[in-house]
């Protein structure tokens, strides 16, 4: 899970240090996004456009239906010495939305924190997996010729920097070898400073910053988590396609797959969508994104992603230093599948063999902690077990009640 990457965030919040590279709020005096109170989280996570500049990912006329399954699941499980239900978990962990889809049908859909089905919720780093998926679409469209192309082919302003010789594949697996400090407690770290000011007029601020970084390892030899490189990946997509990320996401996913509502994508200081953060969408549209991956990148029979893309992107790709059980193309590996994850409890967990998508939207009191991820993982595993059809005496399928021990996946 993400907890080992974000281990310093909670300390940063307590210390009052800006814990991540965020944008200049629309209203002076607004605290940084990682310093919001519980009341501010509940008010602004569904209304990010009132706090930051956002671009629109437009939906089309078609909406993919999500019919109710003939059965329901209502799992119970044990974790941390007590018995849990879905309601108890959502209340204890500040969950605003929990959606379970199997074979494209709704097994469970619950809301909390005053949220309604039409309300959006911010993704945090779930956006990274969307950006990765758009790279796959750009390969299928011929805008990007190969994952082994040099990054500098698509971001020429990186020529002469430590990104010389780095491939698109290495950017996607966070194995570029470029030196990076993701320490959220240090106001002078790269993650705190990158993209926070215009260094060169006419050049995206993240590109200006990243091309000044030195090399620490040979490309492809070591995995190091770098939020800045996911923002670079978004710029790479825009440069390759000649379209904004929002335009391309609309063209390749939102319109053809049938999202129900326009989404919003946070803009950086240079006016470019952040490849690494903060798309706001409805709970059901998070679920549809999971279905898009589960369907192998097809939208109503139309191929959006290369045939090989989903299997490769969602299997272990990174080498030394990568988290167990592995890291793909901005996707985290799980014991029985893979996941897009974001701090404060956002996740789209996909279990291919079970044809299952589980979505969590939350407002955790901490950005990240082992106990929080372990509890979410236990809930997801309980849902996965409950989704398995167990024949009853009458021969009808029913949901299983399960016990799921805490795991450190």
Backbone torsions as a table, in degrees:
resi	resn	phi	psi	omega
1	UNK	NA	-179.6	-175.4
2	UNK	-78.3	-8.4	-168.2
3	UNK	-58.6	-35.8	-177.4
4	UNK	-72.2	-23.7	178.3
5	UNK	-77.2	-39.5	-173.4
6	UNK	-99.8	25.4	-171.6
7	UNK	-59.6	-26.4	-175.9
8	UNK	-92.3	-3.5	-173.3
9	UNK	-63.8	-44.8	-177.6
10	UNK	-60.4	-41.5	178.2
11	UNK	-63.7	-37.0	179.2
12	UNK	-64.6	-40.1	179.1
13	UNK	-62.9	-44.3	-179.2
14	UNK	-65.0	-33.0	-178.3
15	UNK	-82.3	-10.5	-179.3
16	UNK	76.5	17.2	179.9
17	UNK	-89.0	136.4	175.5
18	UNK	-54.1	121.8	-169.1
19	UNK	-96.2	-0.9	177.5
20	UNK	-166.5	162.4	178.1
21	UNK	-75.2	103.9	177.7
22	UNK	-116.5	174.0	-173.4
23	UNK	-91.2	167.5	176.1
24	UNK	-73.3	119.6	-178.8
25	UNK	-62.8	157.3	177.9
26	UNK	-66.0	-29.6	-177.0
27	UNK	-115.0	120.4	179.7
28	UNK	-55.8	141.8	178.2
29	UNK	92.3	-7.8	177.0
30	UNK	-69.1	130.1	-179.9
31	UNK	-66.7	157.8	176.6
32	UNK	-59.8	152.5	-171.2
33	UNK	-59.2	-29.4	-179.8
34	UNK	-86.5	2.1	179.7
35	UNK	-113.5	12.2	-178.0
36	UNK	-70.1	143.8	173.3
37	UNK	-73.6	170.2	177.6
38	UNK	-58.6	-40.0	179.4
39	UNK	-65.6	-39.7	178.6
40	UNK	-68.7	-38.5	175.9
41	UNK	-57.3	-48.3	-175.8
42	UNK	-68.1	-29.4	179.9
43	UNK	-82.8	-37.3	-169.6
44	UNK	-102.6	-26.0	176.3
45	UNK	-56.7	-38.7	175.8
46	UNK	-86.0	1.6	-176.1
47	UNK	-142.7	50.6	-176.1
48	UNK	-61.8	-26.1	-179.0
49	UNK	-66.8	-15.5	177.1
50	UNK	-85.1	-7.8	-176.6
51	UNK	-114.9	-39.6	-175.9
52	UNK	-128.5	161.9	173.4
53	UNK	-71.9	134.7	-177.1
54	UNK	-134.1	149.5	170.7
55	UNK	-104.2	157.2	-175.7
56	UNK	-100.8	130.5	169.6
57	UNK	-97.9	109.4	-170.5
58	UNK	-85.5	136.5	174.2
59	UNK	-83.4	170.1	177.3
60	UNK	-107.7	-163.6	-178.7
61	UNK	-77.2	-30.3	-178.2
62	UNK	-84.5	138.0	173.4
63	UNK	-122.6	121.6	179.2
64	UNK	-67.2	123.0	-179.4
65	UNK	-70.5	147.1	173.0
66	UNK	-123.2	81.5	-176.2
67	UNK	-67.8	155.0	175.6
68	UNK	-71.5	136.4	174.0
69	UNK	-69.3	156.9	-179.8
70	UNK	-68.0	-22.4	179.5
71	UNK	-117.5	167.9	176.2
72	UNK	-124.0	158.8	171.9
73	UNK	-119.6	146.8	178.5
74	UNK	-146.8	70.5	-172.0
75	UNK	-70.1	152.5	165.5
76	UNK	-123.2	149.5	-178.9
77	UNK	-153.9	165.7	176.9
78	UNK	-109.5	138.4	179.3
79	UNK	-159.0	136.2	177.2
80	UNK	53.3	38.2	173.0
81	UNK	81.4	11.9	178.5
82	UNK	-143.3	163.6	177.9
83	UNK	-91.8	136.5	-176.0
84	UNK	-119.0	150.1	166.3
85	UNK	-121.3	169.1	178.1
86	UNK	-59.4	-45.2	-179.5
87	UNK	-61.3	-42.8	-179.4
88	UNK	-66.3	-40.0	178.7
89	UNK	-63.8	-46.1	-177.6
90	UNK	-62.6	-39.5	179.8
91	UNK	-69.5	-43.1	-176.3
92	UNK	-70.0	-30.7	-173.8
93	UNK	-114.0	21.8	171.4
94	UNK	51.3	53.0	-178.7
95	UNK	-91.3	125.7	178.6
96	UNK	-91.9	-19.0	-179.4
97	UNK	-161.7	136.9	176.5
98	UNK	-138.8	121.2	-175.9
99	UNK	-128.2	135.8	176.9
100	UNK	-127.7	121.9	178.1
101	UNK	-118.4	133.7	172.1
102	UNK	-130.8	127.2	-174.7
103	UNK	52.8	34.4	177.0
104	UNK	78.2	7.0	-179.8
105	UNK	-113.7	149.6	-174.5
106	UNK	-82.3	114.7	173.5
107	UNK	-90.5	-29.7	-177.4
108	UNK	-157.5	136.0	177.2
109	UNK	-148.8	114.7	-176.9
110	UNK	-135.6	147.2	179.2
111	UNK	-125.5	153.8	178.4
112	UNK	-148.1	-179.3	178.3
113	UNK	58.3	26.0	178.9
114	UNK	80.0	5.7	-178.1
115	UNK	-75.7	146.4	176.6
116	UNK	-112.5	160.2	-177.3
117	UNK	-56.4	-30.1	-178.6
118	UNK	-84.0	-6.5	-177.1
119	UNK	-77.1	136.6	172.6
120	UNK	-80.1	169.3	176.4
121	UNK	-151.3	139.4	-175.3
122	UNK	-71.8	147.8	-172.5
123	UNK	-92.5	-20.7	-164.9
124	UNK	48.4	-130.1	-169.4
125	UNK	-78.2	1.0	169.2
126	UNK	-56.9	-27.1	178.2
127	UNK	-59.0	-29.9	179.7
128	UNK	-57.6	-41.2	-179.2
129	UNK	-69.6	-31.4	174.2
130	UNK	-65.9	-43.9	178.9
131	UNK	-60.8	-44.0	176.3
132	UNK	-56.8	-43.5	-178.5
133	UNK	-63.9	-35.2	177.5
134	UNK	-69.1	-29.8	172.9
135	UNK	-64.3	-41.8	175.6
136	UNK	-59.4	-42.6	178.2
137	UNK	-63.0	-38.9	-179.9
138	UNK	-67.4	-29.3	174.5
139	UNK	-70.2	-45.2	178.5
140	UNK	-60.8	-35.1	-180.0
141	UNK	-81.3	-8.7	179.5
142	UNK	86.8	3.3	177.6
143	UNK	-70.5	-36.8	174.3
144	UNK	-111.2	124.4	-172.9
145	UNK	-78.1	-37.7	-174.9
146	UNK	-160.1	149.9	173.5
147	UNK	-67.0	-17.1	179.3
148	UNK	-92.9	5.1	171.9
149	UNK	-65.3	148.9	174.4
150	UNK	-69.8	142.3	177.4
151	UNK	-57.0	-35.2	-176.9
152	UNK	-65.8	-17.8	175.5
153	UNK	-64.2	-32.0	-175.4
154	UNK	-105.7	-18.5	173.7
155	UNK	-128.5	77.3	-174.2
156	UNK	-57.5	-27.0	-179.0
157	UNK	-67.4	-9.2	175.1
158	UNK	-86.6	-5.0	178.5
159	UNK	-62.6	139.4	-178.0
160	UNK	85.7	3.8	179.9
161	UNK	-108.7	-175.0	177.1
162	UNK	-66.4	-8.9	177.8
163	UNK	-85.1	-2.9	171.2
164	UNK	-60.0	126.4	179.2
165	UNK	88.7	-6.4	177.3
166	UNK	-84.7	134.6	-178.2
167	UNK	-96.2	166.1	175.6
168	UNK	-59.9	-39.4	179.0
169	UNK	-60.2	-43.1	-179.7
170	UNK	-68.6	-31.8	174.3
171	UNK	-65.7	-43.1	-177.7
172	UNK	-68.3	-25.6	-178.9
173	UNK	-101.8	5.3	-179.1
174	UNK	57.1	41.2	178.3
175	UNK	-121.6	33.2	-177.9
176	UNK	-66.8	-27.3	-175.4
177	UNK	85.0	-4.3	179.7
178	UNK	-73.7	137.4	-176.7
179	UNK	-67.6	137.4	-176.1
180	UNK	-155.8	140.0	179.1
181	UNK	-117.1	111.4	-179.3
182	UNK	-101.4	36.4	-178.5
183	UNK	-88.3	112.1	-174.8
184	UNK	-78.6	-14.3	179.2
185	UNK	-85.2	-13.2	-175.7
186	UNK	-101.6	111.7	-178.7
187	UNK	-65.8	-13.0	177.7
188	UNK	-100.2	6.5	178.2
189	UNK	-70.6	162.8	179.6
190	UNK	-61.8	-42.3	-176.8
191	UNK	-65.8	-28.1	179.1
192	UNK	-80.7	-25.9	-171.9
193	UNK	-104.2	-28.6	-172.5
194	UNK	-61.2	127.8	174.0
195	UNK	75.4	10.5	-175.7
196	UNK	-86.5	-9.5	176.6
197	UNK	-150.8	157.9	178.5
198	UNK	-77.7	112.5	179.3
199	UNK	-88.6	-34.5	-179.9
200	UNK	-140.2	116.8	178.7
201	UNK	-55.0	134.3	179.3
202	UNK	87.6	-5.0	178.7
203	UNK	-116.6	131.3	179.0
204	UNK	-54.7	135.2	-175.0
205	UNK	-61.8	-29.7	178.4
206	UNK	-71.4	-37.9	177.4
207	UNK	-65.4	-43.1	179.3
208	UNK	-58.4	-39.9	-178.2
209	UNK	-75.0	-46.5	-172.9
210	UNK	-66.2	-30.4	-178.2
211	UNK	-76.5	-5.4	175.5
212	UNK	-92.7	-5.9	-175.8
213	UNK	-79.0	145.2	177.3
214	UNK	-84.5	172.7	177.0
215	UNK	-94.7	138.3	178.2
216	UNK	-108.4	-32.3	-177.8
217	UNK	-139.1	160.8	173.5
218	UNK	-65.4	140.0	-179.8
219	UNK	-54.3	136.8	176.1
220	UNK	85.6	1.0	-174.2
221	UNK	-101.4	-18.6	-176.2
222	UNK	-150.1	137.5	177.6
223	UNK	-88.9	126.0	174.1
224	UNK	-138.4	126.2	-177.3
225	UNK	-69.2	126.0	-176.1
226	UNK	-138.3	104.3	177.0
227	UNK	-60.9	-37.3	-178.8
228	UNK	-57.5	-33.8	-178.2
229	UNK	-74.7	-24.9	174.9
230	UNK	-71.9	-31.7	173.4
231	UNK	-69.2	-37.5	174.2
232	UNK	-60.7	-39.9	179.7
233	UNK	-60.8	-37.4	176.4
234	UNK	-64.9	-40.9	177.4
235	UNK	-64.8	-38.0	178.3
236	UNK	-59.8	-44.3	179.0
237	UNK	-61.5	-45.8	-179.4
238	UNK	-63.2	-43.0	179.2
239	UNK	-64.4	-40.7	-177.3
240	UNK	-69.0	-40.3	-175.0
241	UNK	-90.5	-19.8	-173.9
242	UNK	73.3	17.7	-178.5
243	UNK	-129.6	154.5	174.6
244	UNK	-69.1	158.8	177.5
245	UNK	-58.1	-40.2	-179.7
246	UNK	-64.1	-43.5	178.5
247	UNK	-61.7	-44.8	-176.3
248	UNK	-71.3	-37.7	176.4
249	UNK	-63.6	-37.4	176.4
250	UNK	-64.2	-46.5	-176.8
251	UNK	-65.8	-38.8	-171.3
252	UNK	-98.2	-24.6	-176.1
253	UNK	-126.3	-59.3	-170.6
254	UNK	-59.6	-48.9	-177.6
255	UNK	-75.9	-51.9	-176.2
256	UNK	-68.9	-34.1	-176.7
257	UNK	-83.2	-23.6	173.9
258	UNK	95.8	49.4	174.2
259	UNK	-67.3	149.6	-172.5
260	UNK	-85.7	-19.6	-175.2
261	UNK	-146.6	148.7	172.0
262	UNK	-54.4	144.4	173.2
263	UNK	-107.1	166.2	-180.0
264	UNK	-125.6	139.8	-176.7
265	UNK	-125.6	126.0	-178.2
266	UNK	-62.4	138.2	178.0
267	UNK	-98.1	146.8	175.5
268	UNK	-84.6	-177.0	-175.3
269	UNK	-62.4	-26.2	178.5
270	UNK	-89.4	3.2	178.3
271	UNK	86.6	14.9	178.9
272	UNK	-105.2	141.8	176.3
273	UNK	-58.6	140.1	178.8
274	UNK	-79.3	115.0	179.3
275	UNK	-63.6	-19.5	-174.7
276	UNK	-104.5	2.4	-173.8
277	UNK	-160.3	148.1	149.0
278	UNK	70.5	64.7	165.1
279	UNK	-99.2	134.2	177.9
280	UNK	-104.4	123.5	179.7
281	UNK	-148.6	167.7	179.8
282	UNK	-74.7	162.0	178.6
283	UNK	-58.7	-43.4	-179.3
284	UNK	-67.5	-31.0	177.6
285	UNK	-73.8	-30.9	168.6
286	UNK	-58.4	-44.4	179.2
287	UNK	-62.7	-39.6	178.1
288	UNK	-65.1	-36.7	176.1
289	UNK	-61.4	-42.0	175.4
290	UNK	-60.7	-40.4	178.0
291	UNK	-65.1	-36.9	177.4
292	UNK	-57.5	-43.5	177.3
293	UNK	-69.5	-43.2	-179.8
294	UNK	-61.0	-32.1	178.9
295	UNK	-82.6	5.2	176.1
296	UNK	78.3	21.3	178.6
297	UNK	81.7	27.0	175.8
298	UNK	-104.5	143.6	176.3
299	UNK	-129.9	104.8	-177.5
300	UNK	52.3	44.4	177.8
301	UNK	84.8	-9.5	-179.7
302	UNK	-90.7	129.3	-179.2
303	UNK	-79.6	121.0	178.8
304	UNK	-101.4	-37.7	-179.0
305	UNK	-111.3	152.2	175.0
306	UNK	-56.2	151.5	-177.5
307	UNK	-56.4	-33.0	-175.8
308	UNK	-88.1	-9.5	-166.6
309	UNK	-63.2	-53.6	-173.1
310	UNK	-60.9	-45.4	-179.5
311	UNK	-60.8	-39.8	-178.3
312	UNK	-75.4	-44.1	-176.2
313	UNK	-65.6	-27.2	-174.0
314	UNK	-109.6	24.9	173.2
315	UNK	-124.1	159.1	-175.7
316	UNK	-58.7	126.5	-178.6
317	UNK	-124.2	-30.9	-175.4
318	UNK	-80.6	158.0	-176.8
319	UNK	-103.5	-126.9	-174.9
320	UNK	-55.5	133.8	178.1
321	UNK	89.5	-9.6	-178.6
322	UNK	-70.2	148.5	-177.9
323	UNK	-72.2	140.0	171.7
324	UNK	-72.2	143.1	3.7
325	UNK	-88.0	14.3	174.5
326	UNK	139.1	170.5	180.0
327	UNK	-138.1	133.8	-179.2
328	UNK	-102.3	-134.5	177.7
329	UNK	-94.4	81.5	-174.4
330	UNK	61.4	28.0	173.0
331	UNK	-123.7	140.5	177.5
332	UNK	-93.7	134.9	177.5
333	UNK	-79.1	144.0	175.5
334	UNK	-122.5	159.4	-178.4
335	UNK	-54.9	-33.2	-177.8
336	UNK	-122.5	17.0	-179.1
337	UNK	175.0	-139.0	-178.6
338	UNK	-152.4	166.7	-173.1
339	UNK	-150.8	147.5	163.3
340	UNK	-97.5	131.3	-172.6
341	UNK	-132.2	147.6	175.4
342	UNK	-141.0	150.2	-178.1
343	UNK	-61.2	166.3	-175.9
344	UNK	63.5	18.6	169.0
345	UNK	94.8	27.8	177.2
346	UNK	-95.0	136.0	178.1
347	UNK	-160.5	143.0	166.8
348	UNK	-121.4	104.4	-175.9
349	UNK	-102.1	128.8	-174.9
350	UNK	-121.0	125.9	178.4
351	UNK	-114.2	93.5	-172.5
352	UNK	-58.7	-43.8	-177.1
353	UNK	-65.5	-27.5	179.9
354	UNK	-93.0	-3.2	-175.5
355	UNK	52.9	45.6	-168.4
356	UNK	-125.2	137.6	173.1
357	UNK	-125.5	129.0	179.0
358	UNK	-122.7	124.8	-177.5
359	UNK	-116.4	132.1	173.3
360	UNK	-120.0	129.7	165.4
361	UNK	-120.6	129.6	-172.8
362	UNK	-142.3	170.1	173.6
363	UNK	-134.0	63.5	-178.3
364	UNK	-57.1	150.6	177.2
365	UNK	-71.5	-17.1	173.8
366	UNK	-124.3	148.6	178.3
367	UNK	-61.9	-35.3	-172.9
368	UNK	-163.4	139.1	173.6
369	UNK	-163.7	146.5	-179.7
370	UNK	-53.9	-43.9	-176.3
371	UNK	-63.4	-36.1	-179.9
372	UNK	-67.1	-46.6	180.0
373	UNK	-66.9	-37.6	179.3
374	UNK	-63.1	-40.5	179.1
375	UNK	-65.9	-42.3	178.1
376	UNK	-64.1	-40.8	179.6
377	UNK	-63.2	-40.5	178.0
378	UNK	-63.6	-40.7	177.2
379	UNK	-62.9	-46.2	-179.3
380	UNK	-62.0	-41.1	179.8
381	UNK	-68.1	-35.5	176.0
382	UNK	-64.6	-40.4	177.5
383	UNK	-64.2	-43.3	179.9
384	UNK	-60.0	-44.0	179.6
385	UNK	-66.8	-39.7	-179.4
386	UNK	-67.7	-27.8	-179.1
387	UNK	-72.9	-15.7	177.2
388	UNK	-69.5	132.6	-176.9
389	UNK	-78.1	125.4	179.1
390	UNK	-114.7	117.7	-178.5
391	UNK	-62.3	134.4	173.9
392	UNK	-90.7	176.9	-180.0
393	UNK	-61.4	-30.5	-179.7
394	UNK	-85.0	2.6	177.7
395	UNK	85.5	-2.5	-179.9
396	UNK	-88.3	150.9	178.6
397	UNK	-75.3	140.4	175.0
398	UNK	-139.5	163.6	-179.4
399	UNK	-82.4	146.3	178.7
400	UNK	-93.4	141.4	168.1
401	UNK	-88.6	138.2	-171.8
402	UNK	-133.2	162.9	168.5
403	UNK	-114.5	128.6	-179.5
404	UNK	-123.5	116.1	178.6
405	UNK	-74.8	153.1	177.6
406	UNK	-63.5	138.2	176.5
407	UNK	-130.1	155.8	-179.5
408	UNK	-99.7	33.8	-177.5
409	UNK	-60.2	NA	NA
